[in-house]
Amino acid sequence: MGRGRVQLKRIENKISRQVTFSKRRTGLLKKANEISVLCDADIALIVFSPSGKLFEFSTHSRSIFYQFCFLFINSHCQYNLD
């Protein structure tokens, strides 16, 4: 018999919310690493905690992370200088 489905809604208890965030962040980083190894994929993962702390993961090198940042900035921050 498997686990029941978790109802997705905001966790009201601050401590429980932080514990859940920490556990799920760890699981997400593990899955990103697994898909990278199994499929030889380049992965860049950016996660911000509720307090604003940055967590990042990238495979092979940080160049993937910087490529993403460069592409994101170029595609979302185009200014018209006319």
PDB file of N, CA, C and O in Angstrom:
ATOM      1  N   MET A   1       0.843  -1.183   0.000  1.00  0.00           N
ATOM      2  CA  MET A   1       0.000   0.000   0.000  1.00  0.00           C
ATOM      3  C   MET A   1       0.881   1.236   0.000  1.00  0.00           C
ATOM      4  O   MET A   1       1.784   1.350   0.829  1.00  0.00           O
ATOM      5  N   GLY A   2       0.634   2.164  -0.917  1.00  0.00           N
ATOM      6  CA  GLY A   2       1.449   3.361  -1.050  1.00  0.00           C
ATOM      7  C   GLY A   2       0.983   4.492  -0.145  1.00  0.00           C
ATOM      8  O   GLY A   2      -0.009   4.379   0.574  1.00  0.00           O
ATOM      9  N   ARG A   3       1.712   5.550  -0.208  1.00  0.00           N
ATOM     10  CA  ARG A   3       1.362   6.733   0.569  1.00  0.00           C
ATOM     11  C   ARG A   3       0.169   7.441  -0.050  1.00  0.00           C
ATOM     12  O   ARG A   3      -0.093   7.332  -1.248  1.00  0.00           O
ATOM     13  N   GLY A   4      -0.541   8.162   0.790  1.00  0.00           N
ATOM     14  CA  GLY A   4      -1.652   8.960   0.286  1.00  0.00           C
ATOM     15  C   GLY A   4      -1.142  10.213  -0.403  1.00  0.00           C
ATOM     16  O   GLY A   4       0.013  10.602  -0.232  1.00  0.00           O
ATOM     17  N   ARG A   5      -1.981  10.821  -1.157  1.00  0.00           N
ATOM     18  CA  ARG A   5      -1.624  12.032  -1.875  1.00  0.00           C
ATOM     19  C   ARG A   5      -1.587  13.216  -0.920  1.00  0.00           C
ATOM     20  O   ARG A   5      -2.473  13.368  -0.079  1.00  0.00           O
ATOM     21  N   VAL A   6      -0.568  14.051  -1.046  1.00  0.00           N
ATOM     22  CA  VAL A   6      -0.439  15.224  -0.197  1.00  0.00           C
ATOM     23  C   VAL A   6      -1.241  16.359  -0.813  1.00  0.00           C
ATOM     24  O   VAL A   6      -1.076  16.682  -1.989  1.00  0.00           O
ATOM     25  N   GLN A   7      -2.103  16.958  -0.015  1.00  0.00           N
ATOM     26  CA  GLN A   7      -2.872  18.093  -0.501  1.00  0.00           C
ATOM     27  C   GLN A   7      -1.947  19.307  -0.568  1.00  0.00           C
ATOM     28  O   GLN A   7      -1.323  19.666   0.430  1.00  0.00           O
ATOM     29  N   LEU A   8      -1.858  19.933  -1.721  1.00  0.00           N
ATOM     30  CA  LEU A   8      -0.970  21.070  -1.891  1.00  0.00           C
ATOM     31  C   LEU A   8      -1.656  22.353  -1.451  1.00  0.00           C
ATOM     32  O   LEU A   8      -2.544  22.872  -2.127  1.00  0.00           O
ATOM     33  N   LYS A   9      -1.228  22.841  -0.320  1.00  0.00           N
ATOM     34  CA  LYS A   9      -1.674  24.130   0.183  1.00  0.00           C
ATOM     35  C   LYS A   9      -0.581  24.651   1.088  1.00  0.00           C
ATOM     36  O   LYS A   9       0.265  23.886   1.551  1.00  0.00           O
ATOM     37  N   ARG A  10      -0.592  25.932   1.341  1.00  0.00           N
ATOM     38  CA  ARG A  10       0.439  26.568   2.152  1.00  0.00           C
ATOM     39  C   ARG A  10       0.437  25.981   3.555  1.00  0.00           C
ATOM     40  O   ARG A  10      -0.618  25.807   4.166  1.00  0.00           O
ATOM     41  N   ILE A  11       1.628  25.678   4.057  1.00  0.00           N
ATOM     42  CA  ILE A  11       1.767  25.181   5.421  1.00  0.00           C
ATOM     43  C   ILE A  11       1.774  26.397   6.342  1.00  0.00           C
ATOM     44  O   ILE A  11       2.631  27.272   6.217  1.00  0.00           O
ATOM     45  N   GLU A  12       0.843  26.448   7.243  1.00  0.00           N
ATOM     46  CA  GLU A  12       0.687  27.627   8.098  1.00  0.00           C
ATOM     47  C   GLU A  12       1.743  27.715   9.199  1.00  0.00           C
ATOM     48  O   GLU A  12       2.185  28.810   9.547  1.00  0.00           O
ATOM     49  N   ASN A  13       2.144  26.578   9.743  1.00  0.00           N
ATOM     50  CA  ASN A  13       3.137  26.564  10.810  1.00  0.00           C
ATOM     51  C   ASN A  13       4.513  26.887  10.226  1.00  0.00           C
ATOM     52  O   ASN A  13       5.002  26.172   9.351  1.00  0.00           O
ATOM     53  N   LYS A  14       5.134  27.960  10.708  1.00  0.00           N
ATOM     54  CA  LYS A  14       6.394  28.453  10.143  1.00  0.00           C
ATOM     55  C   LYS A  14       7.516  27.418  10.253  1.00  0.00           C
ATOM     56  O   LYS A  14       8.285  27.240   9.309  1.00  0.00           O
ATOM     57  N   ILE A  15       7.614  26.744  11.381  1.00  0.00           N
ATOM     58  CA  ILE A  15       8.677  25.753  11.574  1.00  0.00           C
ATOM     59  C   ILE A  15       8.466  24.560  10.651  1.00  0.00           C
ATOM     60  O   ILE A  15       9.412  24.096  10.014  1.00  0.00           O
ATOM     61  N   SER A  16       7.241  24.062  10.572  1.00  0.00           N
ATOM     62  CA  SER A  16       6.941  22.944   9.675  1.00  0.00           C
ATOM     63  C   SER A  16       7.194  23.324   8.224  1.00  0.00           C
ATOM     64  O   SER A  16       7.680  22.509   7.439  1.00  0.00           O
ATOM     65  N   ARG A  17       6.867  24.557   7.868  1.00  0.00           N
ATOM     66  CA  ARG A  17       7.089  25.038   6.502  1.00  0.00           C
ATOM     67  C   ARG A  17       8.578  25.052   6.166  1.00  0.00           C
ATOM     68  O   ARG A  17       8.971  24.665   5.066  1.00  0.00           O
ATOM     69  N   GLN A  18       9.412  25.500   7.119  1.00  0.00           N
ATOM     70  CA  GLN A  18      10.858  25.544   6.891  1.00  0.00           C
ATOM     71  C   GLN A  18      11.438  24.135   6.775  1.00  0.00           C
ATOM     72  O   GLN A  18      12.287  23.882   5.920  1.00  0.00           O
ATOM     73  N   VAL A  19      10.991  23.234   7.618  1.00  0.00           N
ATOM     74  CA  VAL A  19      11.463  21.847   7.562  1.00  0.00           C
ATOM     75  C   VAL A  19      11.079  21.211   6.231  1.00  0.00           C
ATOM     76  O   VAL A  19      11.896  20.538   5.602  1.00  0.00           O
ATOM     77  N   THR A  20       9.843  21.423   5.804  1.00  0.00           N
ATOM     78  CA  THR A  20       9.381  20.881   4.525  1.00  0.00           C
ATOM     79  C   THR A  20      10.176  21.466   3.368  1.00  0.00           C
ATOM     80  O   THR A  20      10.555  20.743   2.446  1.00  0.00           O
ATOM     81  N   PHE A  21      10.430  22.764   3.411  1.00  0.00           N
ATOM     82  CA  PHE A  21      11.224  23.404   2.352  1.00  0.00           C
ATOM     83  C   PHE A  21      12.610  22.769   2.273  1.00  0.00           C
ATOM     84  O   PHE A  21      13.090  22.437   1.189  1.00  0.00           O
ATOM     85  N   SER A  22      13.238  22.608   3.418  1.00  0.00           N
ATOM     86  CA  SER A  22      14.588  22.051   3.458  1.00  0.00           C
ATOM     87  C   SER A  22      14.623  20.628   2.901  1.00  0.00           C
ATOM     88  O   SER A  22      15.502  20.296   2.105  1.00  0.00           O
ATOM     89  N   LYS A  23      13.679  19.792   3.312  1.00  0.00           N
ATOM     90  CA  LYS A  23      13.635  18.407   2.832  1.00  0.00           C
ATOM     91  C   LYS A  23      13.347  18.347   1.342  1.00  0.00           C
ATOM     92  O   LYS A  23      13.992  17.591   0.616  1.00  0.00           O
ATOM     93  N   ARG A  24      12.391  19.131   0.883  1.00  0.00           N
ATOM     94  CA  ARG A  24      12.030  19.094  -0.542  1.00  0.00           C
ATOM     95  C   ARG A  24      13.128  19.702  -1.410  1.00  0.00           C
ATOM     96  O   ARG A  24      13.338  19.259  -2.539  1.00  0.00           O
ATOM     97  N   ARG A  25      13.829  20.711  -0.896  1.00  0.00           N
ATOM     98  CA  ARG A  25      14.953  21.295  -1.631  1.00  0.00           C
ATOM     99  C   ARG A  25      16.033  20.243  -1.818  1.00  0.00           C
ATOM    100  O   ARG A  25      16.590  20.108  -2.907  1.00  0.00           O
ATOM    101  N   THR A  26      16.328  19.500  -0.766  1.00  0.00           N
ATOM    102  CA  THR A  26      17.327  18.439  -0.843  1.00  0.00           C
ATOM    103  C   THR A  26      16.918  17.391  -1.868  1.00  0.00           C
ATOM    104  O   THR A  26      17.741  16.941  -2.665  1.00  0.00           O
ATOM    105  N   GLY A  27      15.642  17.001  -1.847  1.00  0.00           N
ATOM    106  CA  GLY A  27      15.140  16.028  -2.811  1.00  0.00           C
ATOM    107  C   GLY A  27      15.209  16.539  -4.240  1.00  0.00           C
ATOM    108  O   GLY A  27      15.532  15.788  -5.160  1.00  0.00           O
ATOM    109  N   LEU A  28      14.905  17.815  -4.423  1.00  0.00           N
ATOM    110  CA  LEU A  28      14.955  18.412  -5.752  1.00  0.00           C
ATOM    111  C   LEU A  28      16.384  18.441  -6.289  1.00  0.00           C
ATOM    112  O   LEU A  28      16.618  18.137  -7.458  1.00  0.00           O
ATOM    113  N   LEU A  29      17.339  18.808  -5.432  1.00  0.00           N
ATOM    114  CA  LEU A  29      18.743  18.818  -5.842  1.00  0.00           C
ATOM    115  C   LEU A  29      19.215  17.403  -6.186  1.00  0.00           C
ATOM    116  O   LEU A  29      19.980  17.216  -7.132  1.00  0.00           O
ATOM    117  N   LYS A  30      18.761  16.410  -5.419  1.00  0.00           N
ATOM    118  CA  LYS A  30      19.124  15.023  -5.691  1.00  0.00           C
ATOM    119  C   LYS A  30      18.575  14.578  -7.038  1.00  0.00           C
ATOM    120  O   LYS A  30      19.282  13.935  -7.813  1.00  0.00           O
ATOM    121  N   LYS A  31      17.317  14.915  -7.324  1.00  0.00           N
ATOM    122  CA  LYS A  31      16.709  14.548  -8.609  1.00  0.00           C
ATOM    123  C   LYS A  31      17.418  15.239  -9.776  1.00  0.00           C
ATOM    124  O   LYS A  31      17.610  14.634 -10.831  1.00  0.00           O
ATOM    125  N   ALA A  32      17.803  16.490  -9.590  1.00  0.00           N
ATOM    126  CA  ALA A  32      18.523  17.208 -10.645  1.00  0.00           C
ATOM    127  C   ALA A  32      19.851  16.521 -10.936  1.00  0.00           C
ATOM    128  O   ALA A  32      20.233  16.369 -12.097  1.00  0.00           O
ATOM    129  N   ASN A  33      20.545  16.112  -9.898  1.00  0.00           N
ATOM    130  CA  ASN A  33      21.811  15.415 -10.077  1.00  0.00           C
ATOM    131  C   ASN A  33      21.593  14.069 -10.772  1.00  0.00           C
ATOM    132  O   ASN A  33      22.369  13.692 -11.650  1.00  0.00           O
ATOM    133  N   GLU A  34      20.542  13.346 -10.382  1.00  0.00           N
ATOM    134  CA  GLU A  34      20.261  12.047 -10.979  1.00  0.00           C
ATOM    135  C   GLU A  34      19.962  12.155 -12.468  1.00  0.00           C
ATOM    136  O   GLU A  34      20.477  11.369 -13.264  1.00  0.00           O
ATOM    137  N   ILE A  35      19.134  13.123 -12.849  1.00  0.00           N
ATOM    138  CA  ILE A  35      18.795  13.260 -14.273  1.00  0.00           C
ATOM    139  C   ILE A  35      20.027  13.681 -15.073  1.00  0.00           C
ATOM    140  O   ILE A  35      20.176  13.312 -16.238  1.00  0.00           O
ATOM    141  N   SER A  36      20.893  14.446 -14.447  1.00  0.00           N
ATOM    142  CA  SER A  36      22.131  14.842 -15.105  1.00  0.00           C
ATOM    143  C   SER A  36      23.019  13.635 -15.382  1.00  0.00           C
ATOM    144  O   SER A  36      23.555  13.491 -16.481  1.00  0.00           O
ATOM    145  N   VAL A  37      23.171  12.778 -14.394  1.00  0.00           N
ATOM    146  CA  VAL A  37      24.027  11.598 -14.540  1.00  0.00           C
ATOM    147  C   VAL A  37      23.408  10.591 -15.502  1.00  0.00           C
ATOM    148  O   VAL A  37      24.092  10.082 -16.390  1.00  0.00           O
ATOM    149  N   LEU A  38      22.124  10.299 -15.334  1.00  0.00           N
ATOM    150  CA  LEU A  38      21.476   9.274 -16.145  1.00  0.00           C
ATOM    151  C   LEU A  38      21.337   9.665 -17.611  1.00  0.00           C
ATOM    152  O   LEU A  38      21.486   8.823 -18.498  1.00  0.00           O
ATOM    153  N   CYS A  39      21.055  10.932 -17.866  1.00  0.00           N
ATOM    154  CA  CYS A  39      20.749  11.369 -19.230  1.00  0.00           C
ATOM    155  C   CYS A  39      21.822  12.256 -19.829  1.00  0.00           C
ATOM    156  O   CYS A  39      21.663  12.757 -20.943  1.00  0.00           O
ATOM    157  N   ASP A  40      22.908  12.456 -19.110  1.00  0.00           N
ATOM    158  CA  ASP A  40      23.996  13.324 -19.558  1.00  0.00           C
ATOM    159  C   ASP A  40      23.465  14.703 -19.952  1.00  0.00           C
ATOM    160  O   ASP A  40      23.857  15.274 -20.970  1.00  0.00           O
ATOM    161  N   ALA A  41      22.568  15.216 -19.122  1.00  0.00           N
ATOM    162  CA  ALA A  41      21.947  16.515 -19.386  1.00  0.00           C
ATOM    163  C   ALA A  41      22.666  17.604 -18.602  1.00  0.00           C
ATOM    164  O   ALA A  41      23.191  17.360 -17.516  1.00  0.00           O
ATOM    165  N   ASP A  42      22.682  18.796 -19.160  1.00  0.00           N
ATOM    166  CA  ASP A  42      23.201  19.956 -18.449  1.00  0.00           C
ATOM    167  C   ASP A  42      22.051  20.557 -17.652  1.00  0.00           C
ATOM    168  O   ASP A  42      21.006  20.886 -18.214  1.00  0.00           O
ATOM    169  N   ILE A  43      22.238  20.698 -16.355  1.00  0.00           N
ATOM    170  CA  ILE A  43      21.180  21.162 -15.469  1.00  0.00           C
ATOM    171  C   ILE A  43      21.641  22.416 -14.743  1.00  0.00           C
ATOM    172  O   ILE A  43      22.768  22.486 -14.253  1.00  0.00           O
ATOM    173  N   ALA A  44      20.766  23.393 -14.679  1.00  0.00           N
ATOM    174  CA  ALA A  44      20.979  24.574 -13.837  1.00  0.00           C
ATOM    175  C   ALA A  44      19.699  24.770 -13.037  1.00  0.00           C
ATOM    176  O   ALA A  44      18.613  24.870 -13.608  1.00  0.00           O
ATOM    177  N   LEU A  45      19.826  24.823 -11.723  1.00  0.00           N
ATOM    178  CA  LEU A  45      18.671  24.912 -10.843  1.00  0.00           C
ATOM    179  C   LEU A  45      18.884  26.077  -9.885  1.00  0.00           C
ATOM    180  O   LEU A  45      19.930  26.181  -9.243  1.00  0.00           O
ATOM    181  N   ILE A  46      17.894  26.946  -9.795  1.00  0.00           N
ATOM    182  CA  ILE A  46      17.951  28.098  -8.895  1.00  0.00           C
ATOM    183  C   ILE A  46      16.730  28.033  -7.990  1.00  0.00           C
ATOM    184  O   ILE A  46      15.600  27.935  -8.468  1.00  0.00           O
ATOM    185  N   VAL A  47      16.959  28.089  -6.684  1.00  0.00           N
ATOM    186  CA  VAL A  47      15.870  28.047  -5.706  1.00  0.00           C
ATOM    187  C   VAL A  47      16.096  29.168  -4.698  1.00  0.00           C
ATOM    188  O   VAL A  47      17.195  29.321  -4.164  1.00  0.00           O
ATOM    189  N   PHE A  48      15.055  29.944  -4.443  1.00  0.00           N
ATOM    190  CA  PHE A  48      15.101  30.964  -3.412  1.00  0.00           C
ATOM    191  C   PHE A  48      14.239  30.512  -2.244  1.00  0.00           C
ATOM    192  O   PHE A  48      13.097  30.093  -2.432  1.00  0.00           O
ATOM    193  N   SER A  49      14.789  30.597  -1.042  1.00  0.00           N
ATOM    194  CA  SER A  49      14.025  30.235   0.152  1.00  0.00           C
ATOM    195  C   SER A  49      13.017  31.331   0.450  1.00  0.00           C
ATOM    196  O   SER A  49      13.109  32.425  -0.108  1.00  0.00           O
ATOM    197  N   PRO A  50      12.048  31.052   1.327  1.00  0.00           N
ATOM    198  CA  PRO A  50      11.087  32.092   1.701  1.00  0.00           C
ATOM    199  C   PRO A  50      11.757  33.328   2.304  1.00  0.00           C
ATOM    200  O   PRO A  50      11.210  34.428   2.235  1.00  0.00           O
ATOM    201  N   SER A  51      12.930  33.146   2.892  1.00  0.00           N
ATOM    202  CA  SER A  51      13.653  34.292   3.462  1.00  0.00           C
ATOM    203  C   SER A  51      14.530  34.989   2.437  1.00  0.00           C
ATOM    204  O   SER A  51      15.166  35.997   2.746  1.00  0.00           O
ATOM    205  N   GLY A  52      14.572  34.457   1.205  1.00  0.00           N
ATOM    206  CA  GLY A  52      15.323  35.090   0.131  1.00  0.00           C
ATOM    207  C   GLY A  52      16.712  34.530  -0.088  1.00  0.00           C
ATOM    208  O   GLY A  52      17.455  35.054  -0.918  1.00  0.00           O
ATOM    209  N   LYS A  53      17.086  33.487   0.628  1.00  0.00           N
ATOM    210  CA  LYS A  53      18.401  32.881   0.457  1.00  0.00           C
ATOM    211  C   LYS A  53      18.442  32.095  -0.853  1.00  0.00           C
ATOM    212  O   LYS A  53      17.496  31.386  -1.195  1.00  0.00           O
ATOM    213  N   LEU A  54      19.546  32.230  -1.573  1.00  0.00           N
ATOM    214  CA  LEU A  54      19.714  31.582  -2.870  1.00  0.00           C
ATOM    215  C   LEU A  54      20.385  30.228  -2.710  1.00  0.00           C
ATOM    216  O   LEU A  54      21.382  30.095  -2.001  1.00  0.00           O
ATOM    217  N   PHE A  55      19.823  29.218  -3.382  1.00  0.00           N
ATOM    218  CA  PHE A  55      20.424  27.896  -3.483  1.00  0.00           C
ATOM    219  C   PHE A  55      20.545  27.602  -4.960  1.00  0.00           C
ATOM    220  O   PHE A  55      19.584  27.776  -5.709  1.00  0.00           O
ATOM    221  N   GLU A  56      21.711  27.159  -5.389  1.00  0.00           N
ATOM    222  CA  GLU A  56      21.910  26.884  -6.808  1.00  0.00           C
ATOM    223  C   GLU A  56      22.602  25.543  -7.002  1.00  0.00           C
ATOM    224  O   GLU A  56      23.340  25.062  -6.142  1.00  0.00           O
ATOM    225  N   PHE A  57      22.337  24.964  -8.154  1.00  0.00           N
ATOM    226  CA  PHE A  57      22.968  23.712  -8.538  1.00  0.00           C
ATOM    227  C   PHE A  57      23.193  23.765 -10.037  1.00  0.00           C
ATOM    228  O   PHE A  57      22.290  24.128 -10.791  1.00  0.00           O
ATOM    229  N   SER A  58      24.382  23.407 -10.469  1.00  0.00           N
ATOM    230  CA  SER A  58      24.625  23.284 -11.900  1.00  0.00           C
ATOM    231  C   SER A  58      25.600  22.145 -12.136  1.00  0.00           C
ATOM    232  O   SER A  58      26.486  21.884 -11.323  1.00  0.00           O
ATOM    233  N   THR A  59      25.421  21.478 -13.254  1.00  0.00           N
ATOM    234  CA  THR A  59      26.256  20.341 -13.586  1.00  0.00           C
ATOM    235  C   THR A  59      27.464  20.785 -14.387  1.00  0.00           C
ATOM    236  O   THR A  59      27.460  21.841 -15.020  1.00  0.00           O
ATOM    237  N   HIS A  60      28.482  19.972 -14.349  1.00  0.00           N
ATOM    238  CA  HIS A  60      29.709  20.133 -15.128  1.00  0.00           C
ATOM    239  C   HIS A  60      30.493  21.381 -14.753  1.00  0.00           C
ATOM    240  O   HIS A  60      31.677  21.291 -14.429  1.00  0.00           O
ATOM    241  N   SER A  61      29.862  22.523 -14.792  1.00  0.00           N
ATOM    242  CA  SER A  61      30.561  23.759 -14.434  1.00  0.00           C
ATOM    243  C   SER A  61      29.530  24.844 -14.182  1.00  0.00           C
ATOM    244  O   SER A  61      28.339  24.655 -14.429  1.00  0.00           O
ATOM    245  N   ARG A  62      29.981  25.942 -13.707  1.00  0.00           N
ATOM    246  CA  ARG A  62      29.081  27.065 -13.468  1.00  0.00           C
ATOM    247  C   ARG A  62      28.723  27.783 -14.769  1.00  0.00           C
ATOM    248  O   ARG A  62      27.874  28.675 -14.772  1.00  0.00           O
ATOM    249  N   SER A  63      29.362  27.401 -15.869  1.00  0.00           N
ATOM    250  CA  SER A  63      29.088  28.092 -17.125  1.00  0.00           C
ATOM    251  C   SER A  63      27.618  27.953 -17.532  1.00  0.00           C
ATOM    252  O   SER A  63      27.064  28.869 -18.141  1.00  0.00           O
ATOM    253  N   ILE A  64      26.983  26.836 -17.208  1.00  0.00           N
ATOM    254  CA  ILE A  64      25.570  26.643 -17.533  1.00  0.00           C
ATOM    255  C   ILE A  64      24.734  27.680 -16.797  1.00  0.00           C
ATOM    256  O   ILE A  64      23.840  28.302 -17.371  1.00  0.00           O
ATOM    257  N   PHE A  65      25.041  27.853 -15.519  1.00  0.00           N
ATOM    258  CA  PHE A  65      24.329  28.822 -14.699  1.00  0.00           C
ATOM    259  C   PHE A  65      24.498  30.225 -15.270  1.00  0.00           C
ATOM    260  O   PHE A  65      23.527  30.976 -15.367  1.00  0.00           O
ATOM    261  N   TYR A  66      25.717  30.584 -15.648  1.00  0.00           N
ATOM    262  CA  TYR A  66      25.970  31.915 -16.186  1.00  0.00           C
ATOM    263  C   TYR A  66      25.341  32.093 -17.568  1.00  0.00           C
ATOM    264  O   TYR A  66      24.891  33.188 -17.906  1.00  0.00           O
ATOM    265  N   GLN A  67      25.308  31.022 -18.373  1.00  0.00           N
ATOM    266  CA  GLN A  67      24.643  31.100 -19.672  1.00  0.00           C
ATOM    267  C   GLN A  67      23.165  31.392 -19.486  1.00  0.00           C
ATOM    268  O   GLN A  67      22.590  32.212 -20.203  1.00  0.00           O
ATOM    269  N   PHE A  68      22.548  30.716 -18.514  1.00  0.00           N
ATOM    270  CA  PHE A  68      21.133  30.952 -18.243  1.00  0.00           C
ATOM    271  C   PHE A  68      20.909  32.396 -17.813  1.00  0.00           C
ATOM    272  O   PHE A  68      19.999  33.058 -18.312  1.00  0.00           O
ATOM    273  N   CYS A  69      21.725  32.884 -16.898  1.00  0.00           N
ATOM    274  CA  CYS A  69      21.579  34.261 -16.420  1.00  0.00           C
ATOM    275  C   CYS A  69      21.723  35.248 -17.568  1.00  0.00           C
ATOM    276  O   CYS A  69      20.965  36.214 -17.659  1.00  0.00           O
ATOM    277  N   PHE A  70      22.693  35.009 -18.444  1.00  0.00           N
ATOM    278  CA  PHE A  70      22.913  35.886 -19.590  1.00  0.00           C
ATOM    279  C   PHE A  70      21.697  35.879 -20.514  1.00  0.00           C
ATOM    280  O   PHE A  70      21.234  36.935 -20.943  1.00  0.00           O
ATOM    281  N   LEU A  71      21.183  34.689 -20.818  1.00  0.00           N
ATOM    282  CA  LEU A  71      20.014  34.592 -21.700  1.00  0.00           C
ATOM    283  C   LEU A  71      18.778  35.219 -21.058  1.00  0.00           C
ATOM    284  O   LEU A  71      18.001  35.893 -21.733  1.00  0.00           O
ATOM    285  N   PHE A  72      18.598  35.000 -19.767  1.00  0.00           N
ATOM    286  CA  PHE A  72      17.448  35.560 -19.060  1.00  0.00           C
ATOM    287  C   PHE A  72      17.502  37.077 -19.078  1.00  0.00           C
ATOM    288  O   PHE A  72      16.503  37.731 -19.376  1.00  0.00           O
ATOM    289  N   ILE A  73      18.646  37.636 -18.766  1.00  0.00           N
ATOM    290  CA  ILE A  73      18.787  39.096 -18.736  1.00  0.00           C
ATOM    291  C   ILE A  73      18.559  39.684 -20.127  1.00  0.00           C
ATOM    292  O   ILE A  73      17.874  40.697 -20.272  1.00  0.00           O
ATOM    293  N   ASN A  74      19.128  39.053 -21.140  1.00  0.00           N
ATOM    294  CA  ASN A  74      18.965  39.566 -22.502  1.00  0.00           C
ATOM    295  C   ASN A  74      17.533  39.480 -22.994  1.00  0.00           C
ATOM    296  O   ASN A  74      17.085  40.355 -23.735  1.00  0.00           O
ATOM    297  N   SER A  75      16.802  38.440 -22.596  1.00  0.00           N
ATOM    298  CA  SER A  75      15.449  38.288 -23.100  1.00  0.00           C
ATOM    299  C   SER A  75      14.412  39.058 -22.286  1.00  0.00           C
ATOM    300  O   SER A  75      13.336  39.358 -22.803  1.00  0.00           O
ATOM    301  N   HIS A  76      14.704  39.383 -21.033  1.00  0.00           N
ATOM    302  CA  HIS A  76      13.721  40.038 -20.174  1.00  0.00           C
ATOM    303  C   HIS A  76      14.051  41.497 -19.851  1.00  0.00           C
ATOM    304  O   HIS A  76      13.220  42.202 -19.279  1.00  0.00           O
ATOM    305  N   CYS A  77      15.215  41.942 -20.201  1.00  0.00           N
ATOM    306  CA  CYS A  77      15.619  43.288 -19.805  1.00  0.00           C
ATOM    307  C   CYS A  77      16.072  44.091 -21.017  1.00  0.00           C
ATOM    308  O   CYS A  77      17.139  44.705 -20.997  1.00  0.00           O
ATOM    309  N   GLN A  78      15.275  44.087 -22.056  1.00  0.00           N
ATOM    310  CA  GLN A  78      15.631  44.861 -23.243  1.00  0.00           C
ATOM    311  C   GLN A  78      15.018  46.252 -23.115  1.00  0.00           C
ATOM    312  O   GLN A  78      13.803  46.416 -23.012  1.00  0.00           O
ATOM    313  N   TYR A  79      15.886  47.228 -23.125  1.00  0.00           N
ATOM    314  CA  TYR A  79      15.455  48.610 -22.974  1.00  0.00           C
ATOM    315  C   TYR A  79      15.455  49.312 -24.319  1.00  0.00           C
ATOM    316  O   TYR A  79      16.336  49.089 -25.149  1.00  0.00           O
ATOM    317  N   ASN A  80      14.474  50.151 -24.524  1.00  0.00           N
ATOM    318  CA  ASN A  80      14.425  50.966 -25.726  1.00  0.00           C
ATOM    319  C   ASN A  80      15.096  52.286 -25.408  1.00  0.00           C
ATOM    320  O   ASN A  80      14.592  53.063 -24.597  1.00  0.00           O
ATOM    321  N   LEU A  81      16.223  52.542 -26.039  1.00  0.00           N
ATOM    322  CA  LEU A  81      17.010  53.747 -25.739  1.00  0.00           C
ATOM    323  C   LEU A  81      16.671  54.905 -26.670  1.00  0.00           C
ATOM    324  O   LEU A  81      17.408  55.890 -26.700  1.00  0.00           O
ATOM    325  N   ASP A  82      15.583  54.820 -27.431  1.00  0.00           N
ATOM    326  CA  ASP A  82      15.213  55.907 -28.351  1.00  0.00           C
ATOM    327  C   ASP A  82      14.669  57.100 -27.582  1.00  0.00           C
ATOM    328  O   ASP A  82      14.306  58.110 -28.185  1.00  0.00           O
TER     329      ASP A  82
END
